[in-house]
Amino acid sequence: MKKYFYPLIDNPYRPKDIHQAIKVLKSSKITSGPITLEFQNKFSKKIKTNHSLLVNSGSSANLLAMQCLINPYRKKRLKQGDEILIPSLCWSTSLWPIIQSGLKPKFVDVEIQTLNLDLNDLRKKISKKTKGIMLVHVLGNCTNMDELMKIIKKFNLILIEDTCESLGTTYKKKYLGTFGEFSSFSFYSSHQISSGEGGMICCKYEEDFEIIKSLRAHGWSRGLKNEKIIAKNNKQLDKRFIFYNSGFNLRSTDIAASIGLSQFKDLDKFIKARTTNRKLILEIFKNKDKVNNSYNIIKENKNVNPSWFGLPILISKHLERDKIVSNLEKKGVETRPIISGNFLKQPSIKKYKLNKNQKMKNAEYINRKGFFIGLPTKPLGKNKVRKLAKIFEQSI
Ligand SMILES: Cc1ncc(COP(=O)(O)O)c(C=O)c1O
């Protein structure tokens, strides 16, 4: 593997995280158990959400949210063809669970300055068929949540927050992931905290929590609030093996939970360390005219206290992204697109005939001019940032 001077991710696992995982391994109880429950409880308590459930990825969390919305046990379930709005700057598995659940995605553009949902375009896209919004909080930033919640209320929409890239960000002191009925988080290795693979789904209502608990584990009745009643109504079955719902197996393990929990306890420290590194980069880049004029580092939106894990950058209009990215990579700076660029450009969209000549002007611009670099939790130091600035200057 190529060794970068400035990689996207430094090794996120500290000796104390590894120690927790070894403790679980030695206990021989490594499947989902007490540590998973502890992580879920601590997560709910910190971000102030009603219910949290650990899953094996952020993608699984999005899948569970969509599957819950169409589940026959839900009183107000969505039906085939109901419309869900989604920004075209999204991740693959923000989108596909909508389709996998028989619902219809409708794409909305984003704002160039924040990378997040364009509320003017959103208003234009709402129709009688619109039932919900899969909101993607892009790279630790978010849209104007006050305005969005007014729209949600006015049109009686369901809000699902894909918070996979924004754990720890607050809007007017309220954590992202607590505005909607559902939210998803990812603990993949490049994100704010990591458990290798992993994710959390949070929800507001107990009815939904019971459904997703069952969907997460084979459709089992085990661990449900009504487990005893279900057993009583199904006397012909072994009460330990009752399949009450349809299902998947999207559980995680206590090994991943122990690493995730150990990191979660230090979330605020990570945010602070990344903020300090970001400030240093901004300071040093600002003093280099050529760098300052050629690269626009995305800032947080109004009222947002951000939790970054990368530095999203848009290059100036007249510059060519591919050339700059290639130069940066050659000189040891690892880069990647902003999420996956304008998702409407992906071949999977063509295959599923989802792009009916829709033009997403801003997402397209971000696709052509944007990329991001990592933001480590370890202190960068002035010398390293000066060298980084030099590489940025030489890459234009
Ligand atoms: C916006 C967004 N949603 C969902 C996911 C999926 O998360 P995971 O990789 O944990 O499945 C990602 C992954 O990076 C993401 O960026």
The ligand as a Tripos MOL2 file, in Angstrom:
@<TRIPOS>MOLECULE
LIG
   16    16     1     0     0
SMALL
NO_CHARGES

@<TRIPOS>ATOM
      1 C1        -23.3830    9.8650    3.9930 C.3       1 LIG1
      2 C2        -23.0770    8.4170    4.2310 C.ar      1 LIG1
      3 N1        -24.0970    7.5610    4.4580 N.ar      1 LIG1
      4 C3        -23.8790    6.2580    4.6750 C.ar      1 LIG1
      5 C4        -22.5990    5.7310    4.7010 C.ar      1 LIG1
      6 C5        -22.4170    4.2740    4.9370 C.3       1 LIG1
      7 O1        -21.7680    4.0010    6.1420 O.3       1 LIG1
      8 P1        -20.9820    2.5990    6.3110 P.3       1 LIG1
      9 O2        -19.7200    2.7170    5.5700 O.co2     1 LIG1
     10 O3        -20.7880    2.4970    7.8000 O.co2     1 LIG1
     11 O4        -21.8720    1.5480    5.7970 O.co2     1 LIG1
     12 C6        -21.5200    6.5660    4.4430 C.ar      1 LIG1
     13 C7        -20.1580    5.9960    4.4120 C.2       1 LIG1
     14 O5        -19.1450    6.5600    4.4010 O.2       1 LIG1
     15 C8        -21.7540    7.9430    4.1980 C.ar      1 LIG1
     16 O6        -20.7500    8.7970    3.9330 O.3       1 LIG1
@<TRIPOS>BOND
     1     1     2 1
     2     2     3 ar
     3     2    15 ar
     4     3     4 ar
     5     4     5 ar
     6     5     6 1
     7     5    12 ar
     8     6     7 1
     9     7     8 1
    10     8     9 2
    11     8    10 1
    12     8    11 1
    13    12    13 1
    14    12    15 ar
    15    13    14 2
    16    15    16 1
@<TRIPOS>SUBSTRUCTURE
     1 LIG1         1 GROUP 0 **** ****
